[in-house]
């Protein structure tokens, strides 16, 4: 059975991927740069949450 922290980690990675793809999509259609950068920052934040969840939660058990 997969641990709950691994599920949360993949959930965060999936959200990060969604924001990354959205930023790429919007960049191709010429949206304002600051909105694209904001989406990239949000994607990086969710990716960091996923990394933290994978690395540190599984070690504490």
N, C-alpha and C positions, 0 to 999 in steps of 0.2 A: 504494500500500500504506500502511496506517495504521501509524504508528510505535508502538513498544512502549510508550513513555511515555503516549501518548494512550489506549491500551487500559487501562493501569493507572489512569489518571485516571478513565475512565468506570467502571471496576470499583469504585473507591473511592466515586464518586458513587452508584452503584447500591446499595452497602452502606449508605451514609448514608441514602438514600431508604427502604431497608428498615427501618432503626432508627427513622426518623421515623414511618413508617406504623405500626410496632409500638407506639411511644409513644402515638400518637393512638388506636389500637385499645384499648390498655390503659387510657387515660384515660377512654374512653367506658364501659368496664366497671368503673370505680371502683377501680383499683389504687392502692397507696400512692403518694403524691406523690413521694417521694424516688426510687422506682424509675422513674417517668416522667421525672423530671429527669435521672437517670443515663442513660437511653436517649437523651434529647435531647443530652446532652453527648457521648456516643459518636457520635451522628449528626453533630454539629458537627465532631468530630475527623476523621471519615472525609471529610467535605466539605472540610475544610482540607487534608487529604492530597491529595485530588483536585485542588484548586485549585493547590497547590504543584507537583504533578506536571505539570499542564497548562502552567502559566506558566513555571516555571523550568527544567524538563528540556528543553523544546523549544528554549529559547534557547541552551543550552550546545552544541548541535550545530553 
